């Protein structure tokens, strides 16, 4: 969040393989980033339309290729990499298809699930590779239907690599990419945007270079929307290829596939799989340094940058497609040197969006999941409609149950060992937990010398917006007010503000101060008494794990806590505090104590029992200060709570706790 949160595995596998044969017979960079702002452009824009806009505006883009990992932990790492590399603004990513990895299954390492996760949970425009290899027409149709259901809109149609040394015809299936393109258009009409592969030096199995280009034209004429090339090592190779394609009437975008050399062995394997010859000027440089990965990577970055500059300066290359090998350092450095890496600090909306077509109008969410947007998307994936313009007064939002906290896209990217280092190999008491929360807020090391970089409710370091509250958050966490979500009050900051801004330029954003925390029943006893003198300025909702709750929300109506005003548009209110949704969120928030923290320790161990005690006895509280133009009063509310506790002392405490039936 801008609140108290953030606002690979496997070896080289061949990128593309296709057959040389054919069967007989708003124009701004912002409007076409992969996560398209709902206020700036129609999120239903097709990928081919986004390309067209960028070409017309002369605005170069980049895209990234990944392959499915081999292990569950690799899947967790890859999704984290999507989030990091997605921040640079790729137009799209693509996910390769590998028959040996059960690519169309529901396994967390399958091509289908990785591509679906990129779209639904990372908000990335994604292309799913699909090959003809060892697949019947019926199976391919089933995969395409599944892809459509999951929200995938783009397919890269490929023949695929043969299982053995030679291609064997697939009975009842397809033997050429053109057959797959025709089948997609026949069965699904214009639903999918289709990409096909091009070969700057000709496909290895093609009779001639000229014949291969003619086959490419047949694929485009059959319904392909754009072409991504196999890798190459010289800019003039690709430029000649494009000119030759244009000369025979191929008019669609042709995007160069770029591979920054990152290691000696990966280059050798790539050359073998792709049947490409590495130019002598490259082998001459890397042979003497073949055992020095850093030196080879630096050379690869330099070589890729120089080649890409020639391509972009040619005037006929609209964008660059990078074969990442599921690595990020080299590709990101190339993009930075080219000036294409664009980490725009402004957010399209205050929360992370999904790229699923059915969520294209979604622009309102409860604030509670600001730190866990993937969980919110998971729990609302079966909704038919999504709030647009306002949340409304829903008596039953019907959130799905979250029973599996270990889904790879919901799981912490940190290992069990790393979490124990951050949260304590052994907890001594409740104050040990307070200290962990405080170290997270302050970005200081815990008593064992380890930085606390995440909590069960926040899997990233604090967002810049939270630094505005850092001093006050530190004070209250030290005293057992364990904050998991917060935002400062904002009164008309420009939408371009690098810390709190969101939405298109020229607008102004507003926020009510918000604070969400766990705290003890003793504190809640005093808090309930204090809150009476802050009504109606402060709205509150207090609940324990069993559902015992107090609130002063009027008729259970939602309360807008973030909104924006933009030129020529109605007021947008993307974040609300909704009492009904809060009761669904509380189940998840409490469960995280057990599922992600307590279960790190042995059954019945003191550490586990301390966390379980907090889970069983503490309350979850949210507070909203409705007077956003004034100084935030929520810190004073907390101070008053502790002052009252001090006045009561131990002698009168039992009387007061019984008074509130806690």
GIZIDA-V194234 format. One record per backbone hydrogen bond with DSSP energy under -0.5 kcal/mol. CO is the residue of the C=O (numbers start at 1). NH is the residue of the N-H. E is the energy in kcal/mol with one decimal. If there is no record, write none. Layout:
co-><CO/CO>
nh-><NH/NH>
e-><E/E>
//
This chain:
co-><1/3/3/5/5/7/8/17/26/28/29/30/34/37/37/41/42/46/47/48/49/50/51/52/53/54/54/55/58/61/62/62/63/64/65/65/66/71/72/73/74/75/76/77/78/79/80/81/82/83/84/85/86/88/90/92/93/94/95/96/97/98/99/102/103/107/110/111/112/113/114/115/116/117/117/118/119/119/125/126/127/127/128/130/132/135/136/137/138/139/140/141/142/143/144/145/146/147/148/153/154/155/155/156/156/158/159/159/166/169/170/172/176/176/177/178/179/180/181/182/183/184/185/188/193/194/194/195/196/198/198/199/203/208/209/210/211/212/213/214/215/216/217/218/219/220/225/226/227/228/230/234/234/235/236/237/238/239/240/241/242/243/244/245/245/246/249/253/255/256/256/257/258/258/259/263/264/265/266/267/268/269/270/271/271/276/279/279/280/282/282/283/286/287/289/291/292/293/294/295/296/297/298/299/300/301/302/303/304/305/306/307/308/309/310/311/312/316/318/319/320/320/321/322/322/324/328/329/330/331/332/333/334/335/335/335/336/340/341/342/343/347/356/357/359/365/366/367/369/371/372/373/374/375/376/378/379/380/387/387/388/390/392/393/401/403/404/407/407/415/416/417/418/419/420/429/429/430/430/431/432/433/434/435/436/437/438/439/439/444/446/450/451/455/458/463/463/464/465/466/467/469/470/471/472/473/474/475/476/476/477/480/481/482/485/487/490/490/493/494/497/501/504/507/508/509/509/510/511/513/514/515/516/516/517/518/519/520/521/522/523/524/525/526/527/528/529/530/531/531/532/534/534/537/537/539/540/541/542/543/544/548/550/553/554/558/559/561/562/563/564/565/566/572/574/575/575/576/576/577/577/578/579/580/580/581/581/582/583/584/585/586/587/588/589/590/590/591/591/592/592/593/593/594/597/598/602/605/606/607/608/609/610/611/612/613/614/618/619/619/620/621/622/623/624/624/625/626/627/633/634/635/636/637/638/639/640/641/642/643/644/645/648/649/650/652/653/654/655/656/657/658>
nh-><7/5/463/7/463/2/10/160/28/32/32/33/36/40/41/43/45/50/51/52/53/54/55/56/57/58/59/58/60/320/91/92/322/94/324/326/96/75/76/77/78/79/80/81/82/83/84/85/86/87/87/88/89/342/34/64/127/66/129/98/99/101/102/105/112/110/114/115/116/117/118/119/120/121/122/124/123/355/93/154/95/129/156/158/135/174/140/141/142/143/144/145/146/147/148/149/150/152/151/193/128/157/195/130/158/132/132/133/164/171/173/137/179/180/181/182/183/184/185/186/187/188/189/191/155/225/226/157/228/200/230/202/206/212/213/214/215/216/217/218/219/220/221/222/224/223/253/196/255/198/257/237/238/239/240/241/242/243/244/245/246/247/248/248/250/249/251/227/229/258/321/232/260/323/261/267/268/269/270/271/272/273/274/275/276/278/282/283/284/285/286/287/289/290/292/293/296/297/298/299/300/301/302/303/304/305/306/307/308/309/310/311/312/313/314/314/315/318/61/256/63/322/258/65/324/327/332/333/334/335/336/337/338/339/340/341/339/342/343/344/345/503/359/360/362/576/369/370/372/459/376/377/378/379/380/381/400/383/363/364/390/388/394/395/403/405/407/410/411/419/420/421/422/423/424/432/433/433/434/435/436/437/438/439/440/441/442/443/444/452/449/446/453/458/455/466/467/467/468/469/470/473/474/475/476/477/478/479/479/481/480/482/483/518/516/514/492/511/509/497/501/347/507/495/565/492/493/563/490/625/487/623/484/485/621/482/619/524/525/526/527/528/529/530/531/532/532/533/534/535/535/537/538/539/626/624/552/622/550/620/547/544/542/556/557/560/577/512/575/510/572/508/569/564/365/561/562/367/578/559/579/582/583/583/584/584/585/586/587/588/589/590/591/592/593/593/594/594/595/596/597/597/598/599/600/601/605/609/610/611/612/613/614/615/616/617/618/545/519/621/543/517/541/515/539/626/513/628/630/637/638/639/640/641/642/643/644/645/646/647/648/649/652/653/654/656/657/658/659/660/662/661>
e-><-0.9/-2.0/-0.7/-1.1/-1.2/-0.6/-0.6/-2.4/-0.8/-0.6/-1.1/-1.0/-1.1/-0.6/-2.0/-0.6/-2.2/-2.3/-2.5/-2.1/-2.4/-2.1/-2.7/-2.7/-1.9/-0.9/-2.0/-0.6/-0.8/-1.8/-2.9/-0.5/-2.7/-2.2/-1.4/-0.6/-2.0/-1.6/-1.8/-2.1/-2.3/-2.2/-1.8/-2.0/-2.3/-1.9/-1.9/-3.2/-2.6/-0.8/-0.6/-1.1/-1.5/-2.5/-1.4/-1.5/-2.1/-2.6/-2.6/-0.5/-0.5/-2.5/-1.3/-1.7/-2.9/-1.8/-2.3/-2.5/-2.4/-2.4/-2.1/-1.9/-3.1/-2.3/-1.2/-2.7/-0.6/-2.9/-2.2/-0.5/-2.6/-0.6/-2.3/-2.5/-1.4/-0.6/-2.3/-2.4/-2.2/-2.3/-2.3/-2.3/-2.3/-2.7/-2.3/-2.3/-2.0/-2.6/-1.3/-2.5/-2.3/-0.7/-2.8/-2.5/-0.6/-0.8/-1.3/-1.0/-0.5/-0.8/-2.0/-2.5/-0.6/-1.2/-2.5/-2.5/-2.1/-2.4/-2.2/-2.4/-2.8/-2.7/-1.0/-2.5/-2.6/-3.1/-1.3/-2.4/-2.2/-0.6/-2.8/-2.1/-2.0/-1.9/-1.8/-1.7/-1.9/-2.0/-2.1/-1.7/-1.8/-2.2/-3.0/-1.6/-1.6/-1.4/-0.5/-1.8/-3.3/-1.8/-0.6/-0.6/-1.1/-2.4/-2.1/-1.7/-2.6/-2.3/-2.6/-2.3/-2.7/-1.9/-0.9/-0.8/-2.3/-1.5/-0.8/-2.6/-2.9/-0.6/-2.6/-0.6/-0.5/-2.7/-0.5/-1.7/-2.1/-2.7/-2.4/-2.6/-1.9/-2.7/-2.8/-0.8/-1.8/-0.6/-1.3/-2.1/-2.5/-0.6/-2.3/-2.2/-0.7/-1.2/-2.4/-0.7/-2.3/-2.8/-2.3/-2.2/-3.0/-2.5/-2.2/-3.1/-2.5/-2.6/-2.4/-2.2/-2.8/-2.4/-1.7/-2.0/-3.0/-2.4/-0.7/-0.9/-0.9/-0.6/-1.2/-0.8/-2.2/-0.5/-4.0/-2.7/-0.9/-1.6/-2.6/-2.1/-2.4/-2.5/-2.3/-2.5/-1.8/-0.7/-2.4/-1.1/-1.0/-0.6/-0.5/-1.6/-0.5/-2.8/-1.9/-1.6/-1.3/-1.9/-0.8/-2.2/-0.9/-0.5/-1.8/-2.4/-2.2/-2.5/-1.1/-1.0/-3.2/-1.7/-2.0/-0.8/-0.6/-0.5/-1.0/-0.6/-0.7/-0.9/-1.0/-2.2/-1.8/-2.5/-2.4/-1.9/-2.0/-3.4/-1.7/-0.9/-0.8/-0.7/-2.0/-2.2/-1.4/-2.2/-2.4/-2.5/-2.0/-2.1/-2.6/-1.2/-1.1/-0.9/-2.8/-2.8/-1.0/-1.2/-3.0/-1.0/-0.8/-0.9/-1.4/-2.0/-0.8/-2.7/-2.4/-1.7/-2.1/-2.3/-1.9/-0.7/-0.6/-2.5/-1.7/-0.9/-1.1/-2.1/-2.6/-2.3/-0.5/-2.5/-3.0/-2.1/-1.6/-1.0/-0.7/-2.6/-2.8/-0.9/-1.7/-2.1/-1.8/-2.2/-2.1/-2.7/-2.4/-1.3/-3.2/-2.6/-3.2/-2.1/-2.0/-1.4/-2.6/-2.6/-1.1/-2.3/-2.8/-0.7/-0.6/-1.5/-1.4/-0.5/-0.7/-0.6/-2.0/-0.6/-2.8/-2.5/-1.5/-2.3/-2.3/-3.4/-2.0/-1.7/-3.0/-1.2/-2.4/-0.5/-2.6/-2.3/-1.1/-2.8/-2.5/-2.4/-1.8/-2.8/-2.3/-2.2/-1.4/-2.6/-0.7/-2.1/-0.6/-2.2/-1.1/-0.6/-0.8/-0.6/-2.7/-2.5/-0.7/-1.1/-3.1/-2.7/-2.0/-1.7/-0.5/-1.3/-0.7/-0.6/-3.2/-1.7/-0.7/-0.5/-3.0/-2.1/-2.0/-2.0/-1.9/-2.3/-2.0/-1.9/-2.4/-2.2/-1.9/-2.3/-2.5/-2.1/-2.4/-0.5/-2.0/-0.5/-2.3/-2.3/-1.7/-2.0/-2.1/-0.8/-0.7/-1.8/-1.3/-1.9/-1.9/-2.4/-2.9/-2.0/-2.1/-2.3/-2.5/-2.1/-2.0/-2.1/-2.7/-2.1/-1.1/-0.5/-0.6/-1.8/-2.5/-1.8/-1.6/-1.3/-1.8/-1.2>
//
